[in-house]
Amino acid sequence: MIVILQPHVNRSSEEFDRLMEYIANKPGLSVRVHEEHGSLQVLTELYLIGDTASLSEEEIATLPGVERVVRISQEYRILGRHKDEHRPTGFEYNGVHFGQDNLNIFAGLCAVNTPEDVETMMQALQTNGQVCTRMGAYKPRTSPYAFQGHGKNCLPYVFELAGKYGIKVIAMEITHESHLAEINEALHQSGNPTGVMLQIGTRNTQNFELLKAVGRQHHHPVLLKRGFGITLEESLNAAEYLASEGNSKVVFGLRGMKTNMADPHRNFVDFAHVPVVKRLTRMPVCIDPSHSVGNRDVAPDGLLDVMHVTAQGVIAGANMILVDFHPHPARALVDGPQALTLPELPFFIEDVTIAREAYEKRIARSRIFQRLH
């Protein structure tokens, strides 16, 4: 059961103390306090855990300071979309809105290689009106002999260049709790010129200690990629690990499923699950066409497979696109064969705009139909 408090009630309020006293007198109950940080205010919620079946929703709803009560029927207590509730489906971070009602493009380097390529990439993003990017500093690889990323050594110039070119949010994968400290230190040393969305990659979707550590920090939002060999339910529960530790600023990433049935693509594209995740949870949904397709093959109509797959996800309602670009794909240290080129960037953005407009037209048409019937 979730008890949503009125906007003016917080941990220091008298109403809050009275509610906690009420709960303490109920046997078999424990409570977890959760705060939803919006752009204008902080909403406090109480998660009641244990024997909640015997509790009266009506009684709790009449207590001072309570706005409404939600009885949980889904497994995902914090991130789930529960019956008849209207909690926010997104969040603001460093001036960028992430929600189920908009779309952000994160085009950039799968792995940072040189300051020159980072600057060229960010300059191209600024020229094309983009304020988000992806930059890989830590790269988990299948082979222990493959390039593992420049790590903390590249963070200072990546962050400084982001500030120079107006990049507000960088999606950056971490594989260990220590990486979080390195990112925070580099941001601090460079004067916090940008923001970082911490990315949990597909290999770490069920690294529960890492999930809990990232969830305990409440500043940076998190992009959690679906595990490549587990069910959607298992991956959504991984996202709930983050939220259960206090960080509900989570974007759920679809990046394709690992199976030989995906051939000739790198992974089996799972973007049909975009509306499913949005129906089950309040998380914005990201698609990763680069790691789903894994090549630059061109369809008979002249469009790259990556662009076809991107459009499929966008027209299904995706809210974020994580896509590989590189100034010189041939010298990319990771996943060069699937990276798009900088001359293709404006064309890619325009193609995404066309798909997004088609999605919005479909939604508008559906609403008219619902009103008439």
C-alpha atoms as a printed R data frame, in Angstrom:
    type eleno elety resid chain resno       x       y       z
1   ATOM     1    CA   MET     A     1   0.000   0.000   0.000
2   ATOM     2    CA   ILE     A     2   1.199   3.507  -0.889
3   ATOM     3    CA   VAL     A     3   0.148   6.523   1.153
4   ATOM     4    CA   ILE     A     4   0.654   9.710  -0.864
5   ATOM     5    CA   LEU     A     5   0.961  12.772   1.346
6   ATOM     6    CA   GLN     A     6  -0.263  16.262   0.588
7   ATOM     7    CA   PRO     A     7   2.340  18.535  -1.071
8   ATOM     8    CA   HIS     A     8   3.014  20.575   2.063
9   ATOM     9    CA   VAL     A     9   3.689  17.506   4.254
10  ATOM    10    CA   ASN     A    10   7.285  16.316   4.666
11  ATOM    11    CA   ARG     A    11   9.488  14.552   7.197
12  ATOM    12    CA   SER     A    12   9.554  17.604   9.484
13  ATOM    13    CA   SER     A    13   5.775  18.116   9.512
14  ATOM    14    CA   GLU     A    14   3.541  17.426  12.480
15  ATOM    15    CA   GLU     A    15   1.182  15.451  10.227
16  ATOM    16    CA   PHE     A    16   4.086  13.217   9.211
17  ATOM    17    CA   ASP     A    17   4.888  12.421  12.849
18  ATOM    18    CA   ARG     A    18   1.255  11.556  13.553
19  ATOM    19    CA   LEU     A    19   1.117   9.239  10.536
20  ATOM    20    CA   MET     A    20   4.289   7.439  11.595
21  ATOM    21    CA   GLU     A    21   2.837   7.009  15.076
22  ATOM    22    CA   TYR     A    22  -0.351   5.569  13.572
23  ATOM    23    CA   ILE     A    23   1.640   3.064  11.505
24  ATOM    24    CA   ALA     A    24   3.840   2.107  14.487
25  ATOM    25    CA   ASN     A    25   0.723   1.005  16.342
26  ATOM    26    CA   LYS     A    26  -0.271  -1.403  13.558
27  ATOM    27    CA   PRO     A    27   1.229  -4.898  14.069
28  ATOM    28    CA   GLY     A    28   3.110  -6.592  11.236
29  ATOM    29    CA   LEU     A    29   3.802  -3.390   9.337
30  ATOM    30    CA   SER     A    30   6.981  -1.642   8.319
31  ATOM    31    CA   VAL     A    31   7.249   1.620   6.413
32  ATOM    32    CA   ARG     A    32   9.652   3.019   3.851
33  ATOM    33    CA   VAL     A    33   9.632   6.752   3.160
34  ATOM    34    CA   HIS     A    34  10.051   7.761  -0.474
35  ATOM    35    CA   GLU     A    35  10.343  11.238  -1.979
36  ATOM    36    CA   GLU     A    36   9.369  12.166  -5.541
37  ATOM    37    CA   HIS     A    37  11.395  15.203  -6.608
38  ATOM    38    CA   GLY     A    38   9.491  17.256  -9.168
39  ATOM    39    CA   SER     A    39  10.513  20.482 -10.858
40  ATOM    40    CA   LEU     A    40   8.582  22.636  -8.352
41  ATOM    41    CA   GLN     A    41   8.033  20.516  -5.259
42  ATOM    42    CA   VAL     A    42   8.902  17.309  -3.417
43  ATOM    43    CA   LEU     A    43   6.102  14.812  -2.828
44  ATOM    44    CA   THR     A    44   6.481  12.422   0.099
45  ATOM    45    CA   GLU     A    45   5.100   8.895  -0.102
46  ATOM    46    CA   LEU     A    46   4.901   6.145   2.502
47  ATOM    47    CA   TYR     A    47   5.264   2.541   1.377
48  ATOM    48    CA   LEU     A    48   3.562   0.201   3.832
49  ATOM    49    CA   ILE     A    49   5.044  -3.286   3.752
50  ATOM    50    CA   GLY     A    50   3.687  -6.393   5.487
51  ATOM    51    CA   ASP     A    51   0.133  -7.215   6.544
52  ATOM    52    CA   THR     A    52  -1.702  -4.461   4.659
53  ATOM    53    CA   ALA     A    53  -4.768  -6.538   3.741
54  ATOM    54    CA   SER     A    54  -6.497  -5.686   7.007
55  ATOM    55    CA   LEU     A    55  -5.870  -1.948   6.705
56  ATOM    56    CA   SER     A    56  -8.769   0.312   5.796
57  ATOM    57    CA   GLU     A    57  -8.026   2.585   2.852
58  ATOM    58    CA   GLU     A    58 -10.888   4.863   3.879
59  ATOM    59    CA   GLU     A    59  -9.552   5.242   7.415
60  ATOM    60    CA   ILE     A    60  -6.028   6.082   6.280
61  ATOM    61    CA   ALA     A    61  -7.329   8.483   3.626
62  ATOM    62    CA   THR     A    62  -9.028  10.578   6.315
63  ATOM    63    CA   LEU     A    63  -5.865  11.015   8.396
64  ATOM    64    CA   PRO     A    64  -4.362  14.541   8.454
65  ATOM    65    CA   GLY     A    65  -1.838  15.161   5.696
66  ATOM    66    CA   VAL     A    66  -2.941  12.251   3.450
67  ATOM    67    CA   GLU     A    67  -3.833  13.095  -0.146
68  ATOM    68    CA   ARG     A    68  -4.731   9.602  -1.362
69  ATOM    69    CA   VAL     A    69  -4.116   5.908  -0.772
70  ATOM    70    CA   VAL     A    70  -3.144   3.382  -3.467
71  ATOM    71    CA   ARG     A    71  -3.524  -0.329  -2.790
72  ATOM    72    CA   ILE     A    72  -0.835  -2.127  -4.745
73  ATOM    73    CA   SER     A    73  -1.897  -4.958  -7.004
74  ATOM    74    CA   GLN     A    74   1.223  -5.123  -9.206
75  ATOM    75    CA   GLU     A    75   4.599  -6.523  -8.255
76  ATOM    76    CA   TYR     A    76   6.493  -3.318  -9.010
77  ATOM    77    CA   ARG     A    77   5.606  -1.296  -5.932
78  ATOM    78    CA   ILE     A    78   7.408   1.944  -6.654
79  ATOM    79    CA   LEU     A    79   7.812   2.063 -10.417
80  ATOM    80    CA   GLY     A    80   4.608   0.192 -11.242
81  ATOM    81    CA   ARG     A    81   1.570   1.859 -12.767
82  ATOM    82    CA   HIS     A    82  -1.122   1.059 -10.223
83  ATOM    83    CA   LYS     A    83  -4.890   1.184 -10.666
84  ATOM    84    CA   ASP     A    84  -6.522   4.635 -10.736
85  ATOM    85    CA   GLU     A    85  -3.325   6.492  -9.845
86  ATOM    86    CA   HIS     A    86  -1.947   9.608 -11.456
87  ATOM    87    CA   ARG     A    87   1.600   9.825 -10.143
88  ATOM    88    CA   PRO     A    88   4.179  11.390 -12.500
89  ATOM    89    CA   THR     A    89   5.637   9.233 -15.275
90  ATOM    90    CA   GLY     A    90   8.879  11.151 -15.512
91  ATOM    91    CA   PHE     A    91  11.407  13.505 -13.960
92  ATOM    92    CA   GLU     A    92  13.557  16.546 -14.645
93  ATOM    93    CA   TYR     A    93  17.342  16.364 -14.631
94  ATOM    94    CA   ASN     A    94  19.758  19.198 -15.397
95  ATOM    95    CA   GLY     A    95  17.132  21.036 -17.426
96  ATOM    96    CA   VAL     A    96  16.047  18.019 -19.480
97  ATOM    97    CA   HIS     A    97  12.643  16.350 -19.082
98  ATOM    98    CA   PHE     A    98  12.448  12.557 -19.166
99  ATOM    99    CA   GLY     A    99   8.937  11.148 -19.282
100 ATOM   100    CA   GLN     A   100   6.528   8.878 -21.094
101 ATOM   101    CA   ASP     A   101   5.277  11.914 -23.013
102 ATOM   102    CA   ASN     A   102   8.410  13.080 -24.827
103 ATOM   103    CA   LEU     A   103  11.513  11.917 -26.707
104 ATOM   104    CA   ASN     A   104  15.263  12.566 -26.254
105 ATOM   105    CA   ILE     A   105  18.071  11.475 -28.582
106 ATOM   106    CA   PHE     A   106  21.398  10.360 -27.078
107 ATOM   107    CA   ALA     A   107  23.733  10.096 -30.065
108 ATOM   108    CA   GLY     A   108  27.447   9.684 -29.411
109 ATOM   109    CA   LEU     A   109  30.476   7.477 -28.961
110 ATOM   110    CA   CYS     A   110  29.965   3.936 -27.717
111 ATOM   111    CA   ALA     A   111  33.511   4.236 -26.367
112 ATOM   112    CA   VAL     A   112  35.581   7.395 -25.913
113 ATOM   113    CA   ASN     A   113  38.835   7.185 -27.863
114 ATOM   114    CA   THR     A   114  40.426  10.654 -28.277
115 ATOM   115    CA   PRO     A   115  39.631  14.203 -27.098
116 ATOM   116    CA   GLU     A   116  39.539  15.266 -30.752
117 ATOM   117    CA   ASP     A   117  36.781  12.787 -31.630
118 ATOM   118    CA   VAL     A   118  34.829  13.685 -28.495
119 ATOM   119    CA   GLU     A   119  34.968  17.380 -29.406
120 ATOM   120    CA   THR     A   120  34.016  16.744 -33.027
121 ATOM   121    CA   MET     A   121  31.041  14.657 -31.901
122 ATOM   122    CA   MET     A   122  29.805  17.230 -29.397
123 ATOM   123    CA   GLN     A   123  30.238  20.084 -31.846
124 ATOM   124    CA   ALA     A   124  28.087  18.186 -34.366
125 ATOM   125    CA   LEU     A   125  25.425  17.612 -31.704
126 ATOM   126    CA   GLN     A   126  25.336  21.324 -30.853
127 ATOM   127    CA   THR     A   127  25.078  22.247 -34.535
128 ATOM   128    CA   ASN     A   128  22.058  19.946 -34.835
129 ATOM   129    CA   GLY     A   129  20.326  21.262 -31.722
130 ATOM   130    CA   GLN     A   130  21.002  18.286 -29.441
131 ATOM   131    CA   VAL     A   131  21.753  18.558 -25.699
132 ATOM   132    CA   CYS     A   132  22.231  14.869 -24.833
133 ATOM   133    CA   THR     A   133  24.847  12.310 -25.802
134 ATOM   134    CA   ARG     A   134  26.342   8.944 -24.948
135 ATOM   135    CA   MET     A   135  30.015   8.602 -24.037
136 ATOM   136    CA   GLY     A   136  31.456   5.271 -22.919
137 ATOM   137    CA   ALA     A   137  34.321   5.531 -20.430
138 ATOM   138    CA   TYR     A   138  33.976   2.078 -18.844
139 ATOM   139    CA   LYS     A   139  33.408  -0.770 -21.287
140 ATOM   140    CA   PRO     A   140  32.630  -4.323 -20.121
141 ATOM   141    CA   ARG     A   141  33.779  -6.706 -22.844
142 ATOM   142    CA   THR     A   142  33.342 -10.389 -23.537
143 ATOM   143    CA   SER     A   143  37.078 -10.861 -24.050
144 ATOM   144    CA   PRO     A   144  39.506  -9.882 -21.270
145 ATOM   145    CA   TYR     A   145  41.928  -8.752 -23.992
146 ATOM   146    CA   ALA     A   146  39.525  -6.316 -25.678
147 ATOM   147    CA   PHE     A   147  39.632  -2.571 -25.034
148 ATOM   148    CA   GLN     A   148  37.975  -1.864 -21.668
149 ATOM   149    CA   GLY     A   149  37.613   1.911 -22.004
150 ATOM   150    CA   HIS     A   150  39.810   4.801 -20.841
151 ATOM   151    CA   GLY     A   151  37.945   4.957 -17.517
152 ATOM   152    CA   LYS     A   152  38.489   7.891 -15.198
153 ATOM   153    CA   ASN     A   153  41.368   9.241 -17.319
154 ATOM   154    CA   CYS     A   154  38.981  10.519 -19.988
155 ATOM   155    CA   LEU     A   155  36.319  11.945 -17.666
156 ATOM   156    CA   PRO     A   156  37.837  15.458 -17.210
157 ATOM   157    CA   TYR     A   157  37.998  16.299 -20.912
158 ATOM   158    CA   VAL     A   158  34.658  14.622 -21.679
159 ATOM   159    CA   PHE     A   159  32.895  16.735 -19.049
160 ATOM   160    CA   GLU     A   160  34.715  19.949 -19.955
161 ATOM   161    CA   LEU     A   161  33.873  19.546 -23.648
162 ATOM   162    CA   ALA     A   162  30.262  18.800 -22.757
163 ATOM   163    CA   GLY     A   163  30.086  22.137 -20.974
164 ATOM   164    CA   LYS     A   164  31.749  23.905 -23.897
165 ATOM   165    CA   TYR     A   165  29.151  22.636 -26.373
166 ATOM   166    CA   GLY     A   166  26.047  22.827 -24.198
167 ATOM   167    CA   ILE     A   167  25.590  19.103 -23.601
168 ATOM   168    CA   LYS     A   168  23.367  18.767 -20.538
169 ATOM   169    CA   VAL     A   169  23.204  14.994 -20.026
170 ATOM   170    CA   ILE     A   170  25.711  12.232 -20.849
171 ATOM   171    CA   ALA     A   171  24.653   8.587 -20.700
172 ATOM   172    CA   MET     A   172  27.645   6.717 -19.303
173 ATOM   173    CA   GLU     A   173  27.817   3.058 -18.331
174 ATOM   174    CA   ILE     A   174  29.350   2.051 -15.022
175 ATOM   175    CA   THR     A   175  30.286  -1.474 -14.033
176 ATOM   176    CA   HIS     A   176  31.428  -0.996 -10.441
177 ATOM   177    CA   GLU     A   177  30.436   1.149  -7.482
178 ATOM   178    CA   SER     A   178  33.854   2.862  -7.562
179 ATOM   179    CA   HIS     A   179  33.031   4.321 -10.983
180 ATOM   180    CA   LEU     A   180  30.279   6.402  -9.398
181 ATOM   181    CA   ALA     A   181  32.813   8.045  -7.080
182 ATOM   182    CA   GLU     A   182  35.184   8.697  -9.999
183 ATOM   183    CA   ILE     A   183  32.415  10.349 -12.023
184 ATOM   184    CA   ASN     A   184  31.348  12.532  -9.097
185 ATOM   185    CA   GLU     A   185  34.923  13.594  -8.423
186 ATOM   186    CA   ALA     A   186  35.557  14.474 -12.079
187 ATOM   187    CA   LEU     A   187  32.306  16.449 -12.264
188 ATOM   188    CA   HIS     A   188  33.247  18.354  -9.120
189 ATOM   189    CA   GLN     A   189  36.789  19.079 -10.279
190 ATOM   190    CA   SER     A   190  35.538  20.406 -13.631
191 ATOM   191    CA   GLY     A   191  32.866  22.613 -12.030
192 ATOM   192    CA   ASN     A   192  29.845  20.422 -12.816
193 ATOM   193    CA   PRO     A   193  29.545  21.558 -16.457
194 ATOM   194    CA   THR     A   194  27.141  18.760 -17.381
195 ATOM   195    CA   GLY     A   195  25.041  15.930 -15.950
196 ATOM   196    CA   VAL     A   196  25.480  12.162 -16.110
197 ATOM   197    CA   MET     A   197  22.833   9.495 -16.547
198 ATOM   198    CA   LEU     A   198  24.341   6.342 -15.055
199 ATOM   199    CA   GLN     A   199  23.879   3.384 -17.354
200 ATOM   200    CA   ILE     A   200  23.565  -0.184 -16.073
201 ATOM   201    CA   GLY     A   201  24.431  -2.432 -18.994
202 ATOM   202    CA   THR     A   202  22.774  -5.670 -19.970
203 ATOM   203    CA   ARG     A   203  25.510  -7.765 -18.310
204 ATOM   204    CA   ASN     A   204  24.876  -6.078 -14.944
205 ATOM   205    CA   THR     A   205  21.079  -6.056 -14.961
206 ATOM   206    CA   GLN     A   206  21.107  -8.674 -12.207
207 ATOM   207    CA   ASN     A   207  24.179  -7.408 -10.370
208 ATOM   208    CA   PHE     A   208  22.022  -6.654  -7.354
209 ATOM   209    CA   GLU     A   209  24.758  -5.117  -5.195
210 ATOM   210    CA   LEU     A   210  25.597  -2.653  -7.970
211 ATOM   211    CA   LEU     A   211  21.889  -1.883  -8.410
212 ATOM   212    CA   LYS     A   212  21.505  -1.175  -4.707
213 ATOM   213    CA   ALA     A   213  24.615   1.021  -4.626
214 ATOM   214    CA   VAL     A   214  23.419   3.077  -7.604
215 ATOM   215    CA   GLY     A   215  19.931   3.265  -6.110
216 ATOM   216    CA   ARG     A   216  21.299   4.691  -2.857
217 ATOM   217    CA   GLN     A   217  22.528   7.804  -4.655
218 ATOM   218    CA   HIS     A   218  19.597  10.024  -5.535
219 ATOM   219    CA   HIS     A   219  21.201  12.688  -7.736
220 ATOM   220    CA   HIS     A   220  21.989  10.970 -11.045
221 ATOM   221    CA   PRO     A   221  19.186   9.297 -13.002
222 ATOM   222    CA   VAL     A   222  19.737   5.751 -14.216
223 ATOM   223    CA   LEU     A   223  19.335   4.044 -17.578
224 ATOM   224    CA   LEU     A   224  18.816   0.341 -16.909
225 ATOM   225    CA   LYS     A   225  19.157  -1.910 -19.930
226 ATOM   226    CA   ARG     A   226  17.114  -5.079 -20.195
227 ATOM   227    CA   GLY     A   227  19.125  -8.227 -19.487
228 ATOM   228    CA   PHE     A   228  19.960  -9.956 -22.757
229 ATOM   229    CA   GLY     A   229  18.982 -13.458 -21.619
230 ATOM   230    CA   ILE     A   230  16.272 -12.942 -18.984
231 ATOM   231    CA   THR     A   231  12.559 -12.233 -19.026
232 ATOM   232    CA   LEU     A   232  11.028  -8.787 -19.144
233 ATOM   233    CA   GLU     A   233   9.618  -9.350 -15.655
234 ATOM   234    CA   GLU     A   234  13.078 -10.114 -14.267
235 ATOM   235    CA   SER     A   235  14.480  -6.948 -15.832
236 ATOM   236    CA   LEU     A   236  11.631  -4.811 -14.483
237 ATOM   237    CA   ASN     A   237  12.322  -6.214 -11.016
238 ATOM   238    CA   ALA     A   238  15.940  -5.124 -11.464
239 ATOM   239    CA   ALA     A   239  14.673  -1.574 -12.005
240 ATOM   240    CA   GLU     A   240  12.621  -1.915  -8.839
241 ATOM   241    CA   TYR     A   241  15.874  -2.632  -6.944
242 ATOM   242    CA   LEU     A   242  17.035   0.863  -7.862
243 ATOM   243    CA   ALA     A   243  13.768   2.462  -6.787
244 ATOM   244    CA   SER     A   244  13.563   0.463  -3.562
245 ATOM   245    CA   GLU     A   245  16.822   2.144  -2.489
246 ATOM   246    CA   GLY     A   246  15.343   5.577  -3.132
247 ATOM   247    CA   ASN     A   247  16.179   6.436  -6.756
248 ATOM   248    CA   SER     A   248  13.065   6.300  -8.914
249 ATOM   249    CA   LYS     A   249  14.590   8.438 -11.696
250 ATOM   250    CA   VAL     A   250  14.924   5.372 -13.898
251 ATOM   251    CA   VAL     A   251  14.686   4.958 -17.666
252 ATOM   252    CA   PHE     A   252  14.186   1.394 -18.898
253 ATOM   253    CA   GLY     A   253  16.248   0.421 -21.948
254 ATOM   254    CA   LEU     A   254  15.354  -2.131 -24.611
255 ATOM   255    CA   ARG     A   255  18.463  -3.269 -26.498
256 ATOM   256    CA   GLY     A   256  17.447  -6.513 -28.171
257 ATOM   257    CA   MET     A   257  17.477 -10.103 -26.952
258 ATOM   258    CA   LYS     A   258  20.416 -12.452 -27.421
259 ATOM   259    CA   THR     A   259  19.295 -15.380 -29.589
260 ATOM   260    CA   ASN     A   260  20.450 -17.002 -32.825
261 ATOM   261    CA   MET     A   261  16.982 -16.294 -34.222
262 ATOM   262    CA   ALA     A   262  18.065 -12.659 -34.503
263 ATOM   263    CA   ASP     A   263  20.417 -13.337 -37.433
264 ATOM   264    CA   PRO     A   264  21.532 -11.430 -39.414
265 ATOM   265    CA   HIS     A   265  21.077  -8.743 -36.742
266 ATOM   266    CA   ARG     A   266  23.193  -8.726 -33.613
267 ATOM   267    CA   ASN     A   267  20.165  -9.206 -31.343
268 ATOM   268    CA   PHE     A   268  16.472  -9.944 -31.723
269 ATOM   269    CA   VAL     A   269  14.753  -6.552 -31.704
270 ATOM   270    CA   ASP     A   270  12.312  -6.258 -28.770
271 ATOM   271    CA   PHE     A   271  10.899  -2.789 -29.415
272 ATOM   272    CA   ALA     A   272   7.330  -4.130 -29.472
273 ATOM   273    CA   HIS     A   273   7.730  -4.099 -25.675
274 ATOM   274    CA   VAL     A   274   7.890  -0.278 -25.588
275 ATOM   275    CA   PRO     A   275   4.126   0.125 -24.947
276 ATOM   276    CA   VAL     A   276   4.154  -2.913 -22.634
277 ATOM   277    CA   VAL     A   277   6.740  -1.357 -20.298
278 ATOM   278    CA   LYS     A   278   4.850   1.954 -20.371
279 ATOM   279    CA   ARG     A   279   1.634   0.145 -19.459
280 ATOM   280    CA   LEU     A   280   3.171  -1.841 -16.596
281 ATOM   281    CA   THR     A   281   5.342   0.937 -15.145
282 ATOM   282    CA   ARG     A   282   5.772   4.709 -14.956
283 ATOM   283    CA   MET     A   283   9.268   4.561 -16.462
284 ATOM   284    CA   PRO     A   284  10.226   6.320 -19.695
285 ATOM   285    CA   VAL     A   285  11.430   3.754 -22.231
286 ATOM   286    CA   CYS     A   286  14.696   3.909 -24.184
287 ATOM   287    CA   ILE     A   287  15.534   1.991 -27.347
288 ATOM   288    CA   ASP     A   288  19.060   1.068 -28.435
289 ATOM   289    CA   PRO     A   289  18.936   0.384 -32.189
290 ATOM   290    CA   SER     A   290  22.714   0.209 -32.564
291 ATOM   291    CA   HIS     A   291  23.182  -2.784 -30.269
292 ATOM   292    CA   SER     A   292  20.010  -4.397 -31.552
293 ATOM   293    CA   VAL     A   293  21.088  -4.337 -35.216
294 ATOM   294    CA   GLY     A   294  24.867  -4.272 -34.889
295 ATOM   295    CA   ASN     A   295  25.680  -3.333 -38.489
296 ATOM   296    CA   ARG     A   296  25.277  -0.700 -41.208
297 ATOM   297    CA   ASP     A   297  23.351  -2.839 -43.671
298 ATOM   298    CA   VAL     A   298  21.017  -1.030 -46.046
299 ATOM   299    CA   ALA     A   299  17.530  -2.198 -46.964
300 ATOM   300    CA   PRO     A   300  16.370  -2.240 -50.631
301 ATOM   301    CA   ASP     A   301  14.523   1.041 -50.020
302 ATOM   302    CA   GLY     A   302  17.837   2.758 -49.267
303 ATOM   303    CA   LEU     A   303  17.352   3.114 -45.513
304 ATOM   304    CA   LEU     A   304  19.787   1.653 -42.999
305 ATOM   305    CA   ASP     A   305  18.438  -1.201 -40.870
306 ATOM   306    CA   VAL     A   306  19.370   0.906 -37.824
307 ATOM   307    CA   MET     A   307  17.026   3.643 -39.001
308 ATOM   308    CA   HIS     A   308  14.197   1.220 -39.752
309 ATOM   309    CA   VAL     A   309  14.489  -0.277 -36.276
310 ATOM   310    CA   THR     A   310  14.685   3.176 -34.684
311 ATOM   311    CA   ALA     A   311  11.485   4.222 -36.409
312 ATOM   312    CA   GLN     A   312   9.750   1.054 -35.201
313 ATOM   313    CA   GLY     A   313  10.603   1.920 -31.605
314 ATOM   314    CA   VAL     A   314   9.687   5.595 -31.951
315 ATOM   315    CA   ILE     A   315   6.346   4.894 -33.592
316 ATOM   316    CA   ALA     A   316   5.642   2.511 -30.698
317 ATOM   317    CA   GLY     A   317   6.119   5.407 -28.257
318 ATOM   318    CA   ALA     A   318   9.794   5.291 -27.209
319 ATOM   319    CA   ASN     A   319  10.974   8.198 -25.049
320 ATOM   320    CA   MET     A   320  14.738   7.988 -25.538
321 ATOM   321    CA   ILE     A   321  17.093   6.772 -28.259
322 ATOM   322    CA   LEU     A   322  20.618   5.601 -27.459
323 ATOM   323    CA   VAL     A   323  22.475   5.413 -30.762
324 ATOM   324    CA   ASP     A   324  26.114   5.066 -31.820
325 ATOM   325    CA   PHE     A   325  27.718   7.773 -33.939
326 ATOM   326    CA   HIS     A   326  31.401   8.363 -34.590
327 ATOM   327    CA   PRO     A   327  33.408  10.942 -36.573
328 ATOM   328    CA   HIS     A   328  35.543   8.109 -37.978
329 ATOM   329    CA   PRO     A   329  33.866   4.680 -37.465
330 ATOM   330    CA   ALA     A   330  36.851   2.864 -38.967
331 ATOM   331    CA   ARG     A   331  39.057   3.950 -36.064
332 ATOM   332    CA   ALA     A   332  36.438   3.464 -33.338
333 ATOM   333    CA   LEU     A   333  37.788   1.306 -30.511
334 ATOM   334    CA   VAL     A   334  34.414  -0.372 -29.869
335 ATOM   335    CA   ASP     A   335  31.534  -1.260 -32.230
336 ATOM   336    CA   GLY     A   336  32.785   0.790 -35.170
337 ATOM   337    CA   PRO     A   337  30.930  -1.325 -37.780
338 ATOM   338    CA   GLN     A   338  27.550  -0.299 -36.345
339 ATOM   339    CA   ALA     A   339  28.269   3.412 -35.795
340 ATOM   340    CA   LEU     A   340  26.558   6.025 -37.941
341 ATOM   341    CA   THR     A   341  28.586   8.889 -39.394
342 ATOM   342    CA   LEU     A   342  28.323  12.595 -38.628
343 ATOM   343    CA   PRO     A   343  26.943  13.503 -42.097
344 ATOM   344    CA   GLU     A   344  24.113  11.062 -41.308
345 ATOM   345    CA   LEU     A   345  23.243  12.826 -38.028
346 ATOM   346    CA   PRO     A   346  20.820  15.479 -39.395
347 ATOM   347    CA   PHE     A   347  19.161  12.869 -41.608
348 ATOM   348    CA   PHE     A   348  18.773  10.546 -38.620
349 ATOM   349    CA   ILE     A   349  17.237  13.313 -36.485
350 ATOM   350    CA   GLU     A   350  14.807  14.235 -39.282
351 ATOM   351    CA   ASP     A   351  13.802  10.600 -39.731
352 ATOM   352    CA   VAL     A   352  13.156  10.296 -35.971
353 ATOM   353    CA   THR     A   353  11.022  13.463 -36.150
354 ATOM   354    CA   ILE     A   354   8.914  11.938 -38.927
355 ATOM   355    CA   ALA     A   355   8.339   8.761 -36.880
356 ATOM   356    CA   ARG     A   356   7.518  10.755 -33.740
357 ATOM   357    CA   GLU     A   357   4.983  12.872 -35.630
358 ATOM   358    CA   ALA     A   358   3.353   9.674 -36.910
359 ATOM   359    CA   TYR     A   359   3.113   8.373 -33.327
360 ATOM   360    CA   GLU     A   360   1.562  11.626 -32.109
361 ATOM   361    CA   LYS     A   361  -0.983  11.570 -34.960
362 ATOM   362    CA   ARG     A   362  -1.934   8.003 -34.042
363 ATOM   363    CA   ILE     A   363  -2.434   9.026 -30.396
364 ATOM   364    CA   ALA     A   364  -4.572  12.031 -31.369
365 ATOM   365    CA   ARG     A   365  -6.712   9.856 -33.622
366 ATOM   366    CA   SER     A   366  -7.125   7.271 -30.865
367 ATOM   367    CA   ARG     A   367  -8.335   9.929 -28.413
368 ATOM   368    CA   ILE     A   368 -10.945  11.148 -30.875
369 ATOM   369    CA   PHE     A   369 -12.165   7.581 -31.320
370 ATOM   370    CA   GLN     A   370 -12.372   7.060 -27.558
371 ATOM   371    CA   ARG     A   371 -14.420  10.233 -27.105
372 ATOM   372    CA   LEU     A   372 -16.860   9.151 -29.809
373 ATOM   373    CA   HIS     A   373 -17.265   5.653 -28.410
